[in-house]
Amino acid sequence: MFFTSLTVAQTKVGGKVIDEFDEPVAFANVFFKNSKTGVITDENGNFYFESDENYSTLVVSFVGFETQEIPLKKGLNSNLKIVLKEGTTLKEVIVYTGKTSKKNNPAIDILRKIWARKKKNGLYMFDQYKYDKYEKVEFDMNTIDSAFMNSKVFKGMEFIFDNIDTSRITGKTYLPIFINESLLEVYGDNLKKKKKEILKANKNSGFGNGDGVNTFIKDLYADYNIYNNYLKFFDKSFVSPLSRTGIDVYNYVLSDSAYIDNKWCYNIVYYPRRKNELTFKGDFWVNDSTWAIKKINLEASKSANINWVKEIYIEQEFDVLNDSVFLLKRDYMMSDFSLSKKEESKGVYGKRTTVVKNHVFNEPKDDKFYREEVNFYDNEVFAKTDEFWNENRFEGLNENESGIYKMLDTLQTVPKFKKIYNLATILGSGYIQVGKFDYGPIFSTFGYNDVEGLRVRAGGRTYFGPNDKWRLQGYAAYGFKDNKVKYGLLGKWMVDTKNRIILSLGNRRDVEQIGVSLTTSNDVLGRSFASSSLFSSGTNNKLTSINLTTLGFEMEPVKNFIFQTNFSYRTLKSASNEFSLDYYTDLTQTEIKSEVKQAEINLVAEYTPKRKTVGYGVDRLEVDNNYARLFLSYSNGMKGVFDSDFNYQKVQFYYRQPVLIGGFGRLFTTFEAGKIFGEVPLGLMGVIPGNQSYFSIENTYNLLDYYDFVADQYASLHFEHNFGGRLFSRVPYLRKLNLREIIGVKGVVGSVSDENIMINASGLNYVSPENLYWEYHAGVGNIFKVLRIDFAWRGSYLDMPNARKFAVRASFGFYF
């Protein structure tokens, strides 16, 4: 293997640059003599790079130090320790040490010219454009050593190490474990601000659905434009070195100038002014007339406040179409995912290579062309032959990449590997697959509340594949305190795949906490955290026995616009002797009824622009929740239908909008409003959602108990901003902890009509937030990378009986 690696790359070098006091020299230039091949050392002075050419001398330089030339042997030169001495004489050189000056700096003068021309370069110069794109995504286990290869885990699977290789970026050994290739046609219209990608072919190396993997990858490695002020990776906004705000977070040095493809270019080195911010280090070459970027590389600072990612490395190369047009021709990105940022820690490389060609300009398309198909799936896209790929790849696979397909096909026949893969699938999905049936979700097996006591639940679903057009699912549960069996059954059938027309029928008999969300739902199998959590504060006995039957129709006529209508019939009664849903049935308040029977027609329109999903079946997985959501619902209660008790109309509106605010984190804004027309009892009333758990729950109020406030008309507004560590990164002693600061405020105003107060016989004192109830919170996230703690304070209604004025809430999650 060592001999083979030398034949691939002729010269490899790696090591560390230090000064005379044994301190690392960060951001020093390291390159092969008489070449443009090199890198910049990281914060710890470490470096590694390689070349297909033979070089005999390594040059190491940094402003304020004497340049060193290190002789090299052929092949691999590892663990070099290079000591730089402080310089004594400098000729005709402006020295930038530490933080470079923002004034009289030629590099910044060039940067301003780049800003002035950035909208006049590349694809921005044309009204419309079209090009072909080849995209290759690969995942590799890295830092492979002999102890790892000899582990008992791999007994019987030793053949996988035949494909081991060495990274040209880090010098670490790696083992390819996954590859996905795509061929696409890309169309864009700068006037209409439209863009469309048409997938022509996809080849997947054995795991999961090809297009599903592709969707996940596109979110993980989102497209970016280096000329933008901020570059989004892993849901974080990194400051671009070409940003107009770059001079506040980067140091810039004009390092060199040379001809590249017969174009005179300047070389500018940049590196962060401060640690722990979302920044890069690297260099770029820029043309001296168009001020367009010819080459650029970006390497994320290891101290950047991002979890589970040890390295991010990007290379982009631009082609010269004519004297004035520079177009991106190759984009390479590599990430090192690891539980630890220590140099020796093992992890997984994620690589994406994009190559574009065959540009065509100024051929307009109508709006219908850019309309995204709702549920497109073409089996031929995923069934191209090996001969097709050999003829149509924009660049060939190397020997190890070609071996991935064969290796993974072989792996899936190994029983031990199947067990490992199945375990990972169970932990990821929450279901245990048994033939064509999935048991689960296993995380809902146990729960607790004051009515049911300890609750156990078992359930499952049919599962023939990720794109099933029909599905049956259900569960049964038992409470050891009330000694009652509960259940839920639901069937769904997608009768039209193009417009996602889905019919559903379900029934649920269970115990539920009503009023944990302002926006109501007829989800048959849903269950709130309030009635299923293992731990809660205060009494949790205001639960309702519900028997709900729904018949539903759903369609998606336009991508991410969903229309639903369903008929539901429910009976509601108290599940506890300590809680009542009683109401008066006459004006004299002499007759009382304890059970509500209600038939209802519900119409819903929901729009979720930029939502990304995986799969084309009746059930789809969402990639993330960072998209806007608009929800409008109209419900009509029908008295007399199936002996129903009430006539009413209910209108509800919900709007949630996440906004990335440059390098200052993300703001979530949520607005809800609703009104009930007609008389309704407590069981059908709007309840302001409280939170008696010890955990943070979205769109609930941390200082309210269940049923503290009720309302038949309401409006609420929530703001929460996550700074992503922007403030803590400026505090010396907090900087290394990579904590993230969160602040928020939420409020609700509402009222109850006199008619609804009059029919109430439950004994509950109807209180509504007529004078605005509000609370605020501040939190610290990313504690040990998984824990967030919020501190909440009550802002109004401080004199209410048993009012909680302060609370601490926690939440867990894995976030980049």
NORDA-V294155 format. One record per residue. PHI is phi in whole degrees, 0 to 359 (* if undefined). PSI is psi as a letter, one per 40 degrees, with the letter a starting at -180 (* if undefined). OMEGA is omega in whole degrees, -180 to 180 (none if undefined). Layout:
PHI|PSI|OMEGA ; PHI|PSI|OMEGA
This chain:
*|d|180 ; 298|d|179 ; 298|d|-179 ; 298|d|-178 ; 295|d|179 ; 290|d|-180 ; 286|d|180 ; 280|d|179 ; 239|h|-172 ; 286|d|-178 ; 226|h|177 ; 233|h|179 ; 225|i|177 ; 201|i|179 ; 167|a|-175 ; 217|i|178 ; 253|h|-180 ; 229|i|175 ; 261|a|-176 ; 293|e|180 ; 259|e|178 ; 67|f|176 ; 265|i|-179 ; 294|i|176 ; 257|h|-179 ; 277|i|173 ; 64|f|174 ; 281|i|178 ; 277|h|177 ; 229|h|-177 ; 207|i|175 ; 284|h|-178 ; 298|h|-179 ; 63|f|177 ; 212|i|175 ; 253|e|-178 ; 265|h|-180 ; 183|a|180 ; 216|i|173 ; 245|h|179 ; 295|i|179 ; 276|a|-177 ; 299|d|-179 ; 261|e|178 ; 81|e|-177 ; 277|i|177 ; 207|i|171 ; 199|h|171 ; 196|i|-176 ; 208|i|-180 ; 213|i|175 ; 286|e|-179 ; 269|i|174 ; 269|h|176 ; 230|i|-176 ; 249|e|-176 ; 222|h|176 ; 251|h|-180 ; 249|h|180 ; 234|h|-178 ; 217|i|173 ; 200|i|-177 ; 301|h|-179 ; 91|e|179 ; 236|i|175 ; 285|h|179 ; 290|h|-180 ; 248|h|173 ; 244|h|-174 ; 247|h|177 ; 292|i|-178 ; 241|i|171 ; 268|i|180 ; 292|i|175 ; 85|b|-172 ; 269|h|173 ; 236|g|-174 ; 248|i|176 ; 56|f|177 ; 290|h|176 ; 240|h|-172 ; 248|h|-178 ; 257|h|176 ; 262|h|177 ; 259|i|179 ; 297|h|-178 ; 288|i|180 ; 253|d|180 ; 227|i|178 ; 230|h|-178 ; 249|h|172 ; 49|f|-179 ; 231|h|173 ; 273|h|-174 ; 266|h|174 ; 243|h|179 ; 245|h|-179 ; 63|b|180 ; 281|h|-179 ; 280|i|-178 ; 286|i|175 ; 271|e|-179 ; 250|i|178 ; 54|f|179 ; 249|h|-177 ; 300|d|179 ; 296|d|-180 ; 286|d|174 ; 299|d|177 ; 293|d|-180 ; 299|d|179 ; 296|d|177 ; 290|d|175 ; 295|d|180 ; 301|d|-175 ; 295|d|-175 ; 252|e|-169 ; 295|d|177 ; 273|e|-180 ; 245|e|-179 ; 241|i|173 ; 63|a|-174 ; 294|e|179 ; 296|e|-177 ; 283|e|-173 ; 239|i|178 ; 293|d|179 ; 227|i|178 ; 209|i|176 ; 210|i|175 ; 206|i|176 ; 262|i|-177 ; 228|h|172 ; 246|h|-178 ; 231|h|-180 ; 235|h|179 ; 241|h|-177 ; 222|i|173 ; 240|h|-177 ; 224|h|167 ; 287|h|-177 ; 241|i|-177 ; 57|f|179 ; 281|h|177 ; 235|i|-176 ; 295|d|180 ; 296|d|178 ; 294|d|-178 ; 293|d|-178 ; 270|e|-179 ; 297|i|180 ; 296|d|180 ; 302|d|-174 ; 262|e|178 ; 298|h|-176 ; 89|e|180 ; 233|f|-175 ; 299|d|-177 ; 297|e|-178 ; 294|d|-177 ; 281|e|174 ; 293|e|-177 ; 257|e|-178 ; 291|i|-177 ; 215|a|180 ; 234|h|-178 ; 288|h|177 ; 285|e|-179 ; 268|d|-174 ; 252|e|-177 ; 80|e|-179 ; 277|i|174 ; 285|i|178 ; 212|i|-180 ; 237|h|178 ; 298|h|-179 ; 234|e|-179 ; 199|i|174 ; 214|i|178 ; 223|h|-179 ; 238|i|180 ; 222|i|169 ; 242|h|-174 ; 222|i|166 ; 254|h|-176 ; 244|h|178 ; 238|i|178 ; 211|i|177 ; 226|h|-178 ; 290|d|179 ; 288|d|-179 ; 271|e|-177 ; 57|f|180 ; 243|i|176 ; 211|i|-180 ; 216|h|175 ; 245|h|178 ; 248|h|-180 ; 283|h|-179 ; 262|d|-180 ; 200|i|178 ; 216|h|-179 ; 233|h|-174 ; 239|i|-173 ; 268|f|165 ; 102|d|-175 ; 251|h|175 ; 73|i|178 ; 283|h|-175 ; 303|d|-177 ; 288|d|176 ; 297|d|176 ; 300|d|-179 ; 300|d|180 ; 297|d|179 ; 298|d|-179 ; 296|d|-178 ; 297|d|176 ; 283|d|-179 ; 292|d|180 ; 246|g|-177 ; 295|i|175 ; 297|i|-178 ; 213|i|178 ; 238|h|-174 ; 297|e|178 ; 281|e|178 ; 290|i|-179 ; 292|d|-179 ; 229|i|179 ; 245|h|-176 ; 266|h|173 ; 225|h|177 ; 54|f|177 ; 66|f|177 ; 239|i|179 ; 259|h|176 ; 272|i|177 ; 284|h|178 ; 289|i|176 ; 295|e|177 ; 261|e|-178 ; 290|i|175 ; 293|d|176 ; 264|e|-177 ; 299|d|-177 ; 293|e|178 ; 273|e|-176 ; 239|e|-179 ; 237|i|164 ; 262|h|-179 ; 237|h|178 ; 226|h|172 ; 285|h|-168 ; 259|d|-171 ; 196|i|172 ; 210|i|-177 ; 190|i|174 ; 276|h|173 ; 231|h|-176 ; 52|f|178 ; 64|f|176 ; 240|h|179 ; 286|h|-174 ; 227|i|174 ; 259|i|177 ; 252|h|180 ; 240|h|176 ; 265|h|178 ; 225|i|176 ; 203|i|-171 ; 292|i|173 ; 281|d|-178 ; 223|i|177 ; 274|i|173 ; 67|e|174 ; 259|i|-178 ; 278|g|-175 ; 223|i|179 ; 236|i|165 ; 226|i|-180 ; 157|a|178 ; 207|i|176 ; 214|i|175 ; 252|h|-177 ; 232|h|-179 ; 291|i|-173 ; 275|e|-180 ; 242|d|179 ; 271|e|-175 ; 55|f|175 ; 259|i|-179 ; 286|h|176 ; 264|d|177 ; 216|i|176 ; 208|i|169 ; 227|i|-177 ; 228|h|177 ; 231|h|-177 ; 295|i|177 ; 297|h|-180 ; 298|d|-179 ; 275|e|-178 ; 300|i|-177 ; 282|g|177 ; 216|h|-175 ; 269|i|170 ; 65|e|179 ; 234|h|-177 ; 272|d|-178 ; 222|i|165 ; 227|h|-178 ; 230|h|-176 ; 227|h|171 ; 232|h|173 ; 228|h|179 ; 230|h|-175 ; 247|i|-179 ; 260|i|179 ; 264|h|180 ; 286|d|171 ; 209|a|-174 ; 297|e|-173 ; 235|e|-175 ; 243|h|176 ; 249|h|-178 ; 238|h|177 ; 299|h|178 ; 245|d|-180 ; 210|h|-180 ; 228|h|180 ; 232|h|178 ; 226|h|178 ; 227|h|176 ; 237|i|177 ; 248|h|179 ; 273|h|-176 ; 205|i|177 ; 289|d|-179 ; 228|i|179 ; 265|e|176 ; 293|i|-174 ; 301|d|-174 ; 272|e|-176 ; 290|i|179 ; 276|i|-179 ; 198|a|-180 ; 228|h|173 ; 280|h|168 ; 245|h|-175 ; 237|h|172 ; 229|h|176 ; 243|h|179 ; 237|h|178 ; 234|h|-179 ; 237|i|178 ; 197|a|176 ; 59|f|179 ; 289|i|173 ; 227|h|-173 ; 237|i|171 ; 56|f|171 ; 243|g|-173 ; 292|i|174 ; 236|i|-180 ; 282|i|-177 ; 299|d|-179 ; 298|d|-180 ; 297|d|-176 ; 277|e|179 ; 291|h|-175 ; 282|h|178 ; 291|i|-175 ; 290|d|-170 ; 216|f|-177 ; 287|h|173 ; 208|h|-178 ; 237|h|-178 ; 301|d|-179 ; 296|d|179 ; 300|d|-175 ; 260|e|-176 ; 234|f|179 ; 287|i|-177 ; 282|i|176 ; 298|d|179 ; 297|d|178 ; 300|d|-177 ; 292|d|179 ; 298|d|-179 ; 275|d|-169 ; 247|e|175 ; 298|i|178 ; 283|d|173 ; 213|i|-173 ; 287|i|174 ; 278|i|173 ; 282|i|-173 ; 299|d|-179 ; 289|d|178 ; 295|d|179 ; 297|d|-179 ; 285|e|-177 ; 298|d|-176 ; 301|d|-179 ; 293|d|-178 ; 297|d|-178 ; 289|d|175 ; 298|d|179 ; 291|d|-178 ; 302|d|-175 ; 289|e|175 ; 265|e|-178 ; 270|h|-177 ; 303|d|-178 ; 297|d|179 ; 294|d|179 ; 302|d|180 ; 295|d|180 ; 296|d|-179 ; 295|d|-180 ; 294|d|178 ; 297|d|178 ; 297|d|179 ; 295|d|179 ; 297|d|-180 ; 295|d|-178 ; 283|d|-175 ; 262|d|-176 ; 85|e|-179 ; 241|i|174 ; 254|h|-176 ; 276|h|177 ; 233|g|-175 ; 64|b|179 ; 262|f|-179 ; 231|h|176 ; 252|h|176 ; 267|h|178 ; 148|a|-2 ; 288|h|-174 ; 293|d|-178 ; 284|e|178 ; 256|e|-174 ; 295|d|-176 ; 239|i|174 ; 204|i|-180 ; 206|h|168 ; 206|i|-173 ; 291|d|-179 ; 274|d|-176 ; 273|e|-171 ; 67|a|175 ; 290|h|-177 ; 239|h|175 ; 243|i|-175 ; 221|h|174 ; 224|h|-178 ; 198|a|180 ; 181|a|-178 ; 206|i|171 ; 287|i|-179 ; 207|h|176 ; 259|e|180 ; 167|i|-177 ; 291|e|-176 ; 244|f|179 ; 299|h|178 ; 275|e|175 ; 219|i|-178 ; 205|h|171 ; 247|h|178 ; 212|i|-178 ; 189|i|179 ; 205|i|170 ; 227|i|-179 ; 222|i|-179 ; 218|h|176 ; 257|h|-176 ; 281|e|178 ; 264|d|179 ; 270|e|177 ; 54|f|-180 ; 235|i|176 ; 265|h|176 ; 238|i|179 ; 203|i|173 ; 210|h|179 ; 226|h|180 ; 212|h|174 ; 237|h|180 ; 228|i|-178 ; 219|h|178 ; 270|h|-174 ; 274|e|177 ; 221|h|-176 ; 281|d|-176 ; 295|d|-179 ; 253|e|178 ; 50|f|175 ; 276|h|-173 ; 235|h|173 ; 255|i|-178 ; 217|i|177 ; 213|h|-178 ; 205|i|177 ; 215|h|178 ; 222|h|171 ; 236|h|-172 ; 201|i|175 ; 253|h|-172 ; 218|i|172 ; 269|h|178 ; 281|i|175 ; 87|f|174 ; 259|e|177 ; 207|h|177 ; 294|d|180 ; 278|h|-174 ; 282|i|-178 ; 218|i|174 ; 252|f|179 ; 291|h|-175 ; 294|d|-175 ; 263|e|-179 ; 286|i|177 ; 210|h|-175 ; 284|i|176 ; 297|d|-176 ; 297|d|-176 ; 256|e|-177 ; 233|e|-179 ; 287|i|-180 ; 281|d|-176 ; 226|i|175 ; 206|i|180 ; 262|i|179 ; 68|a|178 ; 280|i|-179 ; 230|g|-175 ; 244|e|-180 ; 273|f|-177 ; 256|i|-175 ; 238|h|171 ; 277|h|-175 ; 234|h|172 ; 239|h|-172 ; 240|h|174 ; 236|h|-179 ; 227|i|171 ; 235|h|-170 ; 233|i|176 ; 227|h|-179 ; 221|i|174 ; 212|i|179 ; 234|g|-176 ; 292|d|179 ; 230|i|-177 ; 310|h|177 ; 69|e|170 ; 247|h|-175 ; 242|h|175 ; 246|h|-179 ; 229|i|168 ; 218|h|177 ; 211|i|173 ; 254|h|180 ; 230|i|173 ; 226|h|-177 ; 222|i|168 ; 240|h|-176 ; 231|h|172 ; 207|i|-177 ; 295|i|177 ; 265|e|-175 ; 221|i|175 ; 291|e|-178 ; 265|e|-178 ; 217|i|-174 ; 231|i|171 ; 246|e|-175 ; 300|i|176 ; 213|i|179 ; 277|i|-179 ; 256|e|180 ; 220|i|-177 ; 291|d|-180 ; 280|e|179 ; 57|f|178 ; 250|d|-180 ; 253|h|-176 ; 238|h|176 ; 235|i|-175 ; 255|e|-177 ; 244|h|177 ; 255|h|172 ; 243|h|-173 ; 211|h|170 ; 260|i|-173 ; 210|h|170 ; 255|h|-176 ; 233|h|176 ; 242|h|-176 ; 226|h|170 ; 238|h|-177 ; 227|h|180 ; 234|h|-178 ; 230|g|-178 ; 299|i|178 ; 68|e|174 ; 290|h|-180 ; 245|h|-178 ; 232|i|178 ; 243|h|176 ; 103|i|-178 ; 231|e|-178 ; 272|a|-178 ; 293|d|174 ; 246|h|177 ; 233|i|176 ; 261|h|175 ; 273|h|-179 ; 288|d|175 ; 204|a|-179 ; 243|f|-178 ; 271|g|178 ; 219|i|177 ; 287|i|178 ; 222|h|174 ; 243|h|-173 ; 226|h|177 ; 232|h|-175 ; 227|h|172 ; 233|h|-180 ; 235|i|180 ; 230|h|176 ; 277|h|-172 ; 241|g|-180 ; 294|h|179 ; 94|d|178 ; 286|h|-175 ; 53|f|178 ; 64|f|180 ; 292|i|-169 ; 262|d|-169 ; 222|i|165 ; 259|h|177 ; 194|i|171 ; 230|h|-179 ; 230|h|177 ; 239|h|180 ; 223|i|178 ; 225|h|-179 ; 224|h|178 ; 218|h|179 ; 235|h|-176 ; 223|h|171 ; 272|i|-179 ; 225|h|172 ; 280|h|-178 ; 254|g|178 ; 51|b|180 ; 269|e|-176 ; 251|f|173 ; 93|a|-174 ; 232|h|177 ; 253|h|174 ; 252|h|177 ; 242|h|-180 ; 230|h|179 ; 236|h|176 ; 226|i|176 ; 211|i|-180 ; 197|i|178 ; 207|h|176 ; 250|h|177 ; 258|h|-178 ; 115|i|-179 ; 278|h|176 ; 218|i|176 ; 276|a|-177 ; 301|d|-178 ; 297|d|-180 ; 251|e|-177 ; 283|i|171 ; 281|h|-179 ; 244|h|178 ; 290|h|-170 ; 289|h|174 ; 268|i|-180 ; 217|h|178 ; 260|e|176 ; 274|i|177 ; 263|e|-175 ; 238|i|178 ; 285|h|179 ; 234|h|-175 ; 300|h|175 ; 65|f|169 ; 246|i|-178 ; 252|h|-171 ; 293|d|-177 ; 255|e|178 ; 252|i|170 ; 271|i|178 ; 296|h|179 ; 70|e|172 ; 298|d|178 ; 233|h|170 ; 233|i|-178 ; 200|i|172 ; 256|e|166 ; 213|h|-172 ; 203|i|170 ; 211|h|180 ; 228|i|179 ; 218|h|180 ; 239|h|171 ; 236|h|172 ; 217|h|-179 ; 239|h|176 ; 253|h|-177 ; 284|e|177 ; 67|f|179 ; 92|e|-177 ; 300|d|-178 ; 278|d|-178 ; 297|d|-179 ; 292|e|178 ; 269|e|-178 ; 260|h|-171 ; 308|d|-173 ; 279|e|178 ; 266|e|-171 ; 304|d|-174 ; 288|e|-178 ; 281|e|180 ; 55|f|177 ; 284|i|-179 ; 229|h|-175 ; 261|h|-178 ; 229|h|173 ; 228|i|-180 ; 197|i|175 ; 215|i|-180 ; 216|i|-178 ; 211|i|180 ; 213|i|175 ; 230|i|-178 ; 190|i|-179 ; 207|i|177 ; 234|h|-180 ; 288|i|179 ; 298|d|-179 ; 298|d|-179 ; 287|d|175 ; 291|d|-177 ; 293|d|-177 ; 275|e|-178 ; 285|h|177 ; 235|e|-174 ; 280|e|-174 ; 87|e|178 ; 282|h|178 ; 282|h|-179 ; 292|h|175 ; 240|h|179 ; 239|i|-177 ; 279|g|-176 ; 294|d|-177 ; 258|e|179 ; 74|h|168 ; 269|h|178 ; 214|i|176 ; 213|i|-179 ; 222|i|-178 ; 214|i|174 ; 224|h|-175 ; 220|i|175 ; 237|h|-179 ; 250|i|178 ; 66|f|175 ; 287|h|-174 ; 54|f|177 ; 72|e|-175 ; 229|e|-170 ; 249|h|173 ; 234|h|178 ; 238|h|179 ; 246|i|175 ; 246|h|-174 ; 242|i|179 ; 233|i|178 ; 278|h|-178 ; 256|e|-179 ; 209|i|-176 ; 52|f|-178 ; 288|d|-176 ; 265|e|177 ; 297|i|177 ; 303|h|178 ; 59|f|-179 ; 293|h|173 ; 273|h|-175 ; 258|e|-179 ; 209|i|179 ; 210|i|174 ; 243|h|180 ; 234|i|-179 ; 233|i|172 ; 207|i|-179 ; 238|i|178 ; 180|i|177 ; 256|h|-178 ; 231|i|174 ; 293|*|none
